[in-house]
Structures are given as C-alpha cells and as structure tokens.
C-alpha cells in the first residue's frame, strides 16, 4: 500500500511538472479589453440617409485600428435627438464603461429654435452625469453652428454655447463638426442638412484631428 501511494505521488508530481513547463511556454493571454469612446449624438452619428458603416463613427473606428490604438467606438447616435434627449438617456448609455465621451448634440436644438441657454444647461447636465459616473472620463464637445436664416442674434448665441461649455469643463472642443461640409451641396444629401458618405469622410477628419491626440 505504501508503495502504491509513492507511485501515485510520483505520477502527480510528474504531471504537475509537465503542466508548469507547458504553461511557461504558452504565450501570455491578452486579457486587456479595449477602452471605449462613446459618441452621444443625433442623426449625424446615426448616419441618417446612408449606411451605418459610411457614417463618421465607423470611419473613426477604422482610423483607430489603423493607428493601432486600444479603443473601440460605441455609436450612441439617435436620429432627431436633442440635448434634452441626450440628457435623458445618458445614464443608460453610461451603464457600459466609457473612457472618452464625444457629445455630438445640439444641431436639432438649433433647428427647432430652442433657447441657447437651455441647450447649454442640458449639455452641462450630460457632462456632469458622465463625470459623476466616471471621474476620469475625457470629454470632447462637438461644436455646431446654425445657418444665417435663424437670425443673427440667435446664430451667434447658439455658436457660443459649445466653446463656452468646453472651456467651463476643461473639455476638448471640435470647433465646428461640419467644417468644410456645411453649405457644400456636393457633400450633403438633398435636404442640405445631412452629409453624404463623402461628407462624412470630411466630418471624420474633423473629429480625428481632435480625437487622436486624446487617445494617445
């Protein structure tokens, strides 16, 4: 019986030695999950009138992969959304971890003539909730502008909302999301508001200029 115990002990020791040797030669598992860039947006992020793969969030993901950065884009774009809508759903969106938040909202506020002060209040509320949930989150605010037919006073007050909110929260600002696209008929769909696939390529470049340094 003693001899049997010795044989079993020897087999156990040999088996464990082989397992440890195999483990030492296995490549280390990459368990680090990619960080998240949440885009809280409206029809621009949602890719209204085009495929979701042609919209700027998907184009940003390709740029991230090309740059070999450990991030993934989470597209939280909802067509027709306003800053008030974004404020209502930000808690739900933040149930998943977020390292960077791009706030791409406000365009529909302007088109509906919502007072800039209300838009600013809603944007601040979104940022407050994000920072409360994830204190280290980095915020990027996408600036928007309105066409002149909204009136000089309104367009001026509206445009000032975004740099003001970015400065107050030490956030990074995209001066004008639709720079080089707004007012360009060949880069917009027939409604004159929503970019074509080529227009989204320009929008993606506008965002990437600001986003890339934040991710590095």
Phi and psi in degrees as a GROMACS rama.xvg file:
@    title "Ramachandran Plot"
@    xaxis  label "Phi"
@    yaxis  label "Psi"
@TYPE xy
-61.9133  -39.8788  UNK-2
-63.7638  -38.0499  UNK-3
-63.2548  -41.5324  UNK-4
-62.8059  -38.8998  UNK-5
-65.4034  -40.4431  UNK-6
-63.8411  -44.5618  UNK-7
-62.7212  -40.6671  UNK-8
-63.9844  -39.3442  UNK-9
-66.5436  -41.6489  UNK-10
-62.8157  -43.9744  UNK-11
-59.9581  -45.0162  UNK-12
-62.635  -42.5894  UNK-13
-64.3129  -43.6235  UNK-14
-61.2867  -45.0591  UNK-15
-65.9155  -36.7579  UNK-16
-63.1516  -43.1243  UNK-17
-62.9809  -42.2096  UNK-18
-62.4734  -43.5009  UNK-19
-64.7048  -37.1421  UNK-20
-66.2163  -40.7345  UNK-21
-66.2092  -40.7659  UNK-22
-62.3792  -37.7834  UNK-23
-65.3842  -25.4804  UNK-24
-96.3648  -4.17055  UNK-25
-81.0612  144.476  UNK-26
-67.4238  146.134  UNK-27
-64.4703  134.181  UNK-28
-73.5601  136.138  UNK-29
-89.2645  93.902  UNK-30
-94.9518  -3.25898  UNK-31
-73.0751  116.259  UNK-32
-77.0043  147.262  UNK-33
-65.3138  149.034  UNK-34
-76.2587  163.857  UNK-35
-114.356  139.227  UNK-36
-114.199  106.945  UNK-37
-90.7105  126.336  UNK-38
-106.019  109.005  UNK-39
-93.6018  103.9  UNK-40
-143.577  -171.765  UNK-41
-112.582  -144.931  UNK-42
-64.6979  -22.8458  UNK-43
-66.4066  -47.2858  UNK-44
-69.7468  -35.5607  UNK-45
-70.4025  -18.1148  UNK-46
77.5048  46.11  UNK-47
-55.9877  129.998  UNK-48
81.5711  -2.811  UNK-49
-135.878  178.394  UNK-50
-77.8627  155.097  UNK-51
-63.3291  -28.872  UNK-52
-70.7711  -19.2189  UNK-53
-92.3061  -11.195  UNK-54
-76.2015  158.365  UNK-55
-60.5423  -31.6294  UNK-56
-61.3755  -41.2515  UNK-57
-66.8426  -35.2567  UNK-58
-67.8184  -34.8801  UNK-59
-65.3994  -38.093  UNK-60
-61.401  -39.1463  UNK-61
-64.2265  -39.6487  UNK-62
-65.5866  -38.9136  UNK-63
-62.8548  -43.2071  UNK-64
-67.0856  -39.6351  UNK-65
-62.6136  -38.5481  UNK-66
-79.532  -4.32362  UNK-67
56.9616  44.3602  UNK-68
-99.6715  141.913  UNK-69
-81.4438  58.7504  UNK-70
-133.536  153.686  UNK-71
-129.333  144.624  UNK-72
-86.365  131.938  UNK-73
-111.412  110.474  UNK-74
-86.7716  106.05  UNK-75
-105.825  43.6427  UNK-76
-87.8926  131.926  UNK-77
-129.766  118.956  UNK-78
-58.7585  135.982  UNK-79
83.6132  -0.832689  UNK-80
-71.5802  149.971  UNK-81
-116.51  176.78  UNK-82
-64.6322  -32.311  UNK-83
-65.5302  -41.145  UNK-84
-64.9137  -41.0685  UNK-85
-62.2257  -38.2365  UNK-86
-65.5072  -36.0994  UNK-87
-69.7941  -33.0855  UNK-88
-104.374  -0.625782  UNK-89
-63.904  -35.7148  UNK-90
-60.4676  -42.2657  UNK-91
-65.6923  -41.5385  UNK-92
-64.9437  -33.132  UNK-93
-83.1809  6.34594  UNK-94
-66.1391  -24.8805  UNK-95
-98.1638  146.887  UNK-96
-57.6004  142.627  UNK-97
-138.144  128.147  UNK-98
-98.8018  -30.5346  UNK-99
-134.604  136.559  UNK-100
-120.243  120.645  UNK-101
-101.698  116.595  UNK-102
-94.1236  103.988  UNK-103
-112.857  70.44  UNK-104
-139.628  155.972  UNK-105
128.802  -26.6672  UNK-106
-57.9311  -43.6022  UNK-107
-71.7716  -27.937  UNK-108
-59.6042  -48.234  UNK-109
-63.7606  -43.268  UNK-110
-65.7215  -24.6279  UNK-111
-93.6787  -0.393394  UNK-112
71.3486  23.712  UNK-113
-65.5485  136.895  UNK-114
-55.1394  132.166  UNK-115
-53.7719  -34.0392  UNK-116
-62.2998  -35.3829  UNK-117
-70.992  -41.4688  UNK-118
-59.6447  -44.5042  UNK-119
-62.6549  -41.6891  UNK-120
-62.4364  -41.8238  UNK-121
-67.2082  -41.708  UNK-122
-61.9287  -40.9548  UNK-123
-63.5247  -39.2233  UNK-124
-62.7316  -40.2485  UNK-125
-62.3835  -47.1314  UNK-126
-64.52  -40.7573  UNK-127
-60.7111  -43.8881  UNK-128
-65.099  -40.2406  UNK-129
-64.1593  -44.1947  UNK-130
-69.8456  -32.5723  UNK-131
-67.222  -39.6354  UNK-132
-74.4884  -44.3929  UNK-133
-131.757  90.0992  UNK-134
-54.7626  -28.6027  UNK-135
-92.468  3.45039  UNK-136
-62.6869  141.998  UNK-137
-99.964  133.975  UNK-138
-108.413  134.781  UNK-139
-122.843  127.595  UNK-140
-107.005  124.953  UNK-141
-90.1806  114.66  UNK-142
-72.9063  145.493  UNK-143
-130.588  157.671  UNK-144
-136.539  156.159  UNK-145
-108.294  152.351  UNK-146
-67.362  158.095  UNK-147
-58.8401  -24.3192  UNK-148
-68.9088  -6.12423  UNK-149
-82.3258  -4.62101  UNK-150
98.762  140.424  UNK-151
-61.0794  -44.6226  UNK-152
-64.117  -44.0147  UNK-153
-67.3549  -47.3418  UNK-154
-61.4725  -36.2785  UNK-155
-68.2191  -47.8285  UNK-156
-64.1539  -38.1344  UNK-157
-66.1109  -47.1731  UNK-158
-61.8742  -31.125  UNK-159
-75.3162  -15.3611  UNK-160
-59.8204  -44.515  UNK-161
-73.3143  -48.4598  UNK-162
-64.1972  -31.7217  UNK-163
-66.4587  -45.5724  UNK-164
-69.7739  -34.5344  UNK-165
-66.215  -44.8733  UNK-166
-64.7833  -41.6978  UNK-167
-64.1554  -27.4682  UNK-168
-109.381  9.92241  UNK-169
51.9961  40.0257  UNK-170
-94.6509  164.624  UNK-171
-89.4412  138.113  UNK-172
-110.187  132.069  UNK-173
-92.0398  108.025  UNK-174
-49.873  -47.9133  UNK-175
-150.036  111.096  UNK-176
-55.0691  -38.5416  UNK-177
-98.0924  24.5362  UNK-178
-56.4161  127.914  UNK-179
81.5163  -3.01511  UNK-180
-117.986  -44.6849  UNK-181
-58.2907  128.563  UNK-182
82.8104  -2.74449  UNK-183
-95.4612  105.326  UNK-184
-57.7432  -37.4561  UNK-185
-73.6124  -12.2413  UNK-186
-108.848  4.37387  UNK-187
-124.822  154.069  UNK-188
-70.9363  170.228  UNK-189
-54.0189  -23.9444  UNK-190
-73.7017  -10.4244  UNK-191
72.731  6.58838  UNK-192
-116.145  -42.6806  UNK-193
-99.4716  129.34  UNK-194
-66.8671  152.279  UNK-195
-78.5735  175.252  UNK-196
-53.8944  -39.8437  UNK-197
-67.2438  -36.0738  UNK-198
-63.9158  -38.6451  UNK-199
-66.3902  -29.0557  UNK-200
-63.6138  -38.8507  UNK-201
-68.4361  -42.8053  UNK-202
-59.9735  -43.0192  UNK-203
-59.9607  -38.5702  UNK-204
-65.802  -40.5172  UNK-205
-59.4122  -42.2549  UNK-206
-73.1222  -41.2752  UNK-207
-62.9117  -34.6025  UNK-208
-58.4128  -32.549  UNK-209
-93.2216  -38.656  UNK-210
-71.7441  -42.2944  UNK-211
-55.4783  -48.0416  UNK-212
-62.2777  -29.4699  UNK-213
-69.5244  -34.3446  UNK-214
-81.2971  -16.9586  UNK-215
